[in-house]
Amino acid sequence: MSNPAKAKGTEFESYVMNGYLSFVWPEVERAPSKGTNDFGDFVNVAGWLIEARNRKTWALPAWIRGVYSQLERDRRNRTHKWM
């Protein structure tokens, strides 16, 4: 992978999925990248929107705003039946 930031994110998402999420949701998979239409980093997680962030410092307010933006976009598009 030529983009170091993308490789770092992919590695961390795989770590989170295999190390934690798969115990709760055995069918969990990494979500395909859809650019600005992304809806979380994982699919098959029973109505949860999960974002994995591998950062040295936390930026919770910005991350929460990002999740709300994704939820609002999904609500408008009716992408997920549970919304």
PyMOL CGO cylinders between C-alpha atoms (Angstrom):
from pymol import cmd
from pymol.cgo import CYLINDER

trace = [
    CYLINDER, 0.00, 0.00, 0.00, 1.57, 3.31, -1.07, 0.3, 1, 1, 1, 1, 1, 1,
    CYLINDER, 1.57, 3.31, -1.07, -0.26, 5.56, 1.43, 0.3, 1, 1, 1, 1, 1, 1,
    CYLINDER, -0.26, 5.56, 1.43, 1.31, 5.17, 4.91, 0.3, 1, 1, 1, 1, 1, 1,
    CYLINDER, 1.31, 5.17, 4.91, -1.71, 6.68, 6.72, 0.3, 1, 1, 1, 1, 1, 1,
    CYLINDER, -1.71, 6.68, 6.72, -4.10, 4.32, 4.92, 0.3, 1, 1, 1, 1, 1, 1,
    CYLINDER, -4.10, 4.32, 4.92, -1.86, 1.35, 5.73, 0.3, 1, 1, 1, 1, 1, 1,
    CYLINDER, -1.86, 1.35, 5.73, -1.79, 2.39, 9.40, 0.3, 1, 1, 1, 1, 1, 1,
    CYLINDER, -1.79, 2.39, 9.40, -5.59, 2.65, 9.46, 0.3, 1, 1, 1, 1, 1, 1,
    CYLINDER, -5.59, 2.65, 9.46, -6.06, -0.69, 7.73, 0.3, 1, 1, 1, 1, 1, 1,
    CYLINDER, -6.06, -0.69, 7.73, -3.71, -2.40, 10.17, 0.3, 1, 1, 1, 1, 1, 1,
    CYLINDER, -3.71, -2.40, 10.17, -5.48, -0.91, 13.19, 0.3, 1, 1, 1, 1, 1, 1,
    CYLINDER, -5.48, -0.91, 13.19, -8.96, -1.73, 11.87, 0.3, 1, 1, 1, 1, 1, 1,
    CYLINDER, -8.96, -1.73, 11.87, -7.89, -5.34, 11.34, 0.3, 1, 1, 1, 1, 1, 1,
    CYLINDER, -7.89, -5.34, 11.34, -6.45, -5.44, 14.87, 0.3, 1, 1, 1, 1, 1, 1,
    CYLINDER, -6.45, -5.44, 14.87, -9.69, -4.09, 16.38, 0.3, 1, 1, 1, 1, 1, 1,
    CYLINDER, -9.69, -4.09, 16.38, -11.83, -6.43, 14.30, 0.3, 1, 1, 1, 1, 1, 1,
    CYLINDER, -11.83, -6.43, 14.30, -9.84, -9.60, 14.97, 0.3, 1, 1, 1, 1, 1, 1,
    CYLINDER, -9.84, -9.60, 14.97, -8.90, -8.80, 18.54, 0.3, 1, 1, 1, 1, 1, 1,
    CYLINDER, -8.90, -8.80, 18.54, -12.20, -7.50, 19.89, 0.3, 1, 1, 1, 1, 1, 1,
    CYLINDER, -12.20, -7.50, 19.89, -15.21, -7.16, 17.61, 0.3, 1, 1, 1, 1, 1, 1,
    CYLINDER, -15.21, -7.16, 17.61, -15.20, -10.71, 16.25, 0.3, 1, 1, 1, 1, 1, 1,
    CYLINDER, -15.20, -10.71, 16.25, -15.95, -12.05, 19.73, 0.3, 1, 1, 1, 1, 1, 1,
    CYLINDER, -15.95, -12.05, 19.73, -19.21, -10.08, 19.86, 0.3, 1, 1, 1, 1, 1, 1,
    CYLINDER, -19.21, -10.08, 19.86, -20.08, -10.15, 16.15, 0.3, 1, 1, 1, 1, 1, 1,
    CYLINDER, -20.08, -10.15, 16.15, -18.58, -13.29, 14.51, 0.3, 1, 1, 1, 1, 1, 1,
    CYLINDER, -18.58, -13.29, 14.51, -19.69, -12.06, 11.06, 0.3, 1, 1, 1, 1, 1, 1,
    CYLINDER, -19.69, -12.06, 11.06, -17.94, -8.66, 11.37, 0.3, 1, 1, 1, 1, 1, 1,
    CYLINDER, -17.94, -8.66, 11.37, -15.98, -7.44, 8.34, 0.3, 1, 1, 1, 1, 1, 1,
    CYLINDER, -15.98, -7.44, 8.34, -14.08, -4.30, 7.47, 0.3, 1, 1, 1, 1, 1, 1,
    CYLINDER, -14.08, -4.30, 7.47, -16.32, -1.99, 5.48, 0.3, 1, 1, 1, 1, 1, 1,
    CYLINDER, -16.32, -1.99, 5.48, -15.24, -1.12, 1.95, 0.3, 1, 1, 1, 1, 1, 1,
    CYLINDER, -15.24, -1.12, 1.95, -14.11, 2.48, 1.55, 0.3, 1, 1, 1, 1, 1, 1,
    CYLINDER, -14.11, 2.48, 1.55, -16.79, 4.64, -0.07, 0.3, 1, 1, 1, 1, 1, 1,
    CYLINDER, -16.79, 4.64, -0.07, -15.11, 8.03, 0.20, 0.3, 1, 1, 1, 1, 1, 1,
    CYLINDER, -15.11, 8.03, 0.20, -17.50, 10.63, 1.59, 0.3, 1, 1, 1, 1, 1, 1,
    CYLINDER, -17.50, 10.63, 1.59, -20.28, 8.01, 1.78, 0.3, 1, 1, 1, 1, 1, 1,
    CYLINDER, -20.28, 8.01, 1.78, -18.52, 5.82, 4.34, 0.3, 1, 1, 1, 1, 1, 1,
    CYLINDER, -18.52, 5.82, 4.34, -20.66, 4.55, 7.17, 0.3, 1, 1, 1, 1, 1, 1,
    CYLINDER, -20.66, 4.55, 7.17, -18.32, 3.28, 9.86, 0.3, 1, 1, 1, 1, 1, 1,
    CYLINDER, -18.32, 3.28, 9.86, -15.27, 1.08, 9.53, 0.3, 1, 1, 1, 1, 1, 1,
    CYLINDER, -15.27, 1.08, 9.53, -17.08, -2.23, 10.02, 0.3, 1, 1, 1, 1, 1, 1,
    CYLINDER, -17.08, -2.23, 10.02, -20.17, -4.02, 8.69, 0.3, 1, 1, 1, 1, 1, 1,
    CYLINDER, -20.17, -4.02, 8.69, -22.32, -6.77, 10.21, 0.3, 1, 1, 1, 1, 1, 1,
    CYLINDER, -22.32, -6.77, 10.21, -22.23, -5.18, 13.68, 0.3, 1, 1, 1, 1, 1, 1,
    CYLINDER, -22.23, -5.18, 13.68, -25.98, -5.25, 14.38, 0.3, 1, 1, 1, 1, 1, 1,
    CYLINDER, -25.98, -5.25, 14.38, -26.96, -1.59, 14.21, 0.3, 1, 1, 1, 1, 1, 1,
    CYLINDER, -26.96, -1.59, 14.21, -23.74, -0.10, 15.57, 0.3, 1, 1, 1, 1, 1, 1,
    CYLINDER, -23.74, -0.10, 15.57, -21.63, 2.51, 13.83, 0.3, 1, 1, 1, 1, 1, 1,
    CYLINDER, -21.63, 2.51, 13.83, -18.02, 1.78, 14.85, 0.3, 1, 1, 1, 1, 1, 1,
    CYLINDER, -18.02, 1.78, 14.85, -15.06, 3.93, 13.87, 0.3, 1, 1, 1, 1, 1, 1,
    CYLINDER, -15.06, 3.93, 13.87, -11.52, 2.79, 14.68, 0.3, 1, 1, 1, 1, 1, 1,
    CYLINDER, -11.52, 2.79, 14.68, -9.01, 5.57, 15.34, 0.3, 1, 1, 1, 1, 1, 1,
    CYLINDER, -9.01, 5.57, 15.34, -5.30, 4.88, 15.84, 0.3, 1, 1, 1, 1, 1, 1,
    CYLINDER, -5.30, 4.88, 15.84, -4.11, 8.19, 17.26, 0.3, 1, 1, 1, 1, 1, 1,
    CYLINDER, -4.11, 8.19, 17.26, -1.55, 9.33, 19.83, 0.3, 1, 1, 1, 1, 1, 1,
    CYLINDER, -1.55, 9.33, 19.83, -4.00, 11.89, 21.22, 0.3, 1, 1, 1, 1, 1, 1,
    CYLINDER, -4.00, 11.89, 21.22, -7.76, 11.77, 21.44, 0.3, 1, 1, 1, 1, 1, 1,
    CYLINDER, -7.76, 11.77, 21.44, -10.06, 14.23, 19.71, 0.3, 1, 1, 1, 1, 1, 1,
    CYLINDER, -10.06, 14.23, 19.71, -13.45, 13.05, 20.96, 0.3, 1, 1, 1, 1, 1, 1,
    CYLINDER, -13.45, 13.05, 20.96, -15.48, 16.16, 20.05, 0.3, 1, 1, 1, 1, 1, 1,
    CYLINDER, -15.48, 16.16, 20.05, -14.31, 16.01, 16.43, 0.3, 1, 1, 1, 1, 1, 1,
    CYLINDER, -14.31, 16.01, 16.43, -14.85, 12.25, 16.23, 0.3, 1, 1, 1, 1, 1, 1,
    CYLINDER, -14.85, 12.25, 16.23, -18.35, 12.53, 17.66, 0.3, 1, 1, 1, 1, 1, 1,
    CYLINDER, -18.35, 12.53, 17.66, -19.20, 15.27, 15.17, 0.3, 1, 1, 1, 1, 1, 1,
    CYLINDER, -19.20, 15.27, 15.17, -17.98, 12.97, 12.39, 0.3, 1, 1, 1, 1, 1, 1,
    CYLINDER, -17.98, 12.97, 12.39, -20.18, 10.12, 13.58, 0.3, 1, 1, 1, 1, 1, 1,
    CYLINDER, -20.18, 10.12, 13.58, -23.20, 12.45, 13.79, 0.3, 1, 1, 1, 1, 1, 1,
    CYLINDER, -23.20, 12.45, 13.79, -22.49, 13.61, 10.23, 0.3, 1, 1, 1, 1, 1, 1,
    CYLINDER, -22.49, 13.61, 10.23, -22.44, 10.02, 9.04, 0.3, 1, 1, 1, 1, 1, 1,
    CYLINDER, -22.44, 10.02, 9.04, -25.67, 9.25, 10.89, 0.3, 1, 1, 1, 1, 1, 1,
    CYLINDER, -25.67, 9.25, 10.89, -27.40, 12.31, 9.45, 0.3, 1, 1, 1, 1, 1, 1,
    CYLINDER, -27.40, 12.31, 9.45, -26.25, 11.48, 5.91, 0.3, 1, 1, 1, 1, 1, 1,
    CYLINDER, -26.25, 11.48, 5.91, -27.46, 7.91, 6.40, 0.3, 1, 1, 1, 1, 1, 1,
    CYLINDER, -27.46, 7.91, 6.40, -30.81, 9.12, 7.75, 0.3, 1, 1, 1, 1, 1, 1,
    CYLINDER, -30.81, 9.12, 7.75, -31.31, 11.30, 4.66, 0.3, 1, 1, 1, 1, 1, 1,
    CYLINDER, -31.31, 11.30, 4.66, -30.33, 8.49, 2.30, 0.3, 1, 1, 1, 1, 1, 1,
    CYLINDER, -30.33, 8.49, 2.30, -32.13, 5.76, 4.27, 0.3, 1, 1, 1, 1, 1, 1,
    CYLINDER, -32.13, 5.76, 4.27, -29.10, 3.55, 3.68, 0.3, 1, 1, 1, 1, 1, 1,
    CYLINDER, -29.10, 3.55, 3.68, -29.59, 1.34, 6.74, 0.3, 1, 1, 1, 1, 1, 1,
    CYLINDER, -29.59, 1.34, 6.74, -32.97, -0.13, 7.64, 0.3, 1, 1, 1, 1, 1, 1,
    CYLINDER, -32.97, -0.13, 7.64, -32.45, 0.36, 11.40, 0.3, 1, 1, 1, 1, 1, 1,
    CYLINDER, -32.45, 0.36, 11.40, -32.27, 4.14, 11.09, 0.3, 1, 1, 1, 1, 1, 1,
]
cmd.load_cgo(trace, "trace")
